[in-house]
Amino acid sequence: MEMKRLILLIIMCFCLCLKTNSESSDTTWACLPFEGEASYDFLYVIGGYHSIDSGSPFPWGAVNIEDIRFIGDKMGDLVIEYTDGGKDEIPLVFGYTMWYKVYWTNYKEPFASNKELLNLLKSTLHLNEAAEGGSTYTFRVRMDSGKTIKRITLKDNPNKNGTPAIDGLYFVKGTPPKKLDGGQISVLERGSFFDSHTIDINDPYPDTIKEALDKLKSAVTVKKEELKDV
């Protein structure tokens, strides 16, 4: 009899833990363009790669600005509109909220052989799984829960060929879980990545990120003034 009571108590505690975890956050899946009126604590954006998956045409590169996709280049914006008429724009920038996929998987130089440069990339790139060459890229935004979202759309950069790829969104109320599922794509946070890599909607493109992107770009490109006559 005592054994049965003990088993029943364990089951009740287990169920209580499950209930607590499930109610600690409210997760909703959506696709772009999104329309609806709701407030959330966090927005997860799945995608962050480009329809043309290279820095420039292979193998000879390009001189046309529309065909160049280097670190620091802005491919567009994620536009968030609110019911009060205001809006925020999150820049979709290579090295920050966008990165390469197949090309990065096959070739990681000069980062692979330069630990300092690789660490700078990892601190600047806000895409979960991107630096490691994972299959699902995701960046997280800390939202203002006092504002009601009305619409979210993708604004492309008309001066660049191709378009940014956004595969879906997760909205989260409360404490974010380590794994997001229930939508078309599941997201698993690598370690505690988002503890130090979450974009603040009130400052979506800080100067520290811009400065880091300039350093990364300088490390992998040659400026015109640096060229010498042969």
Order of alpha helices (4+ residues) and beta strands (2+ residues): alpha-beta-beta-beta-beta-beta-alpha-alpha-beta-beta-beta-beta-beta-alpha-beta-alpha
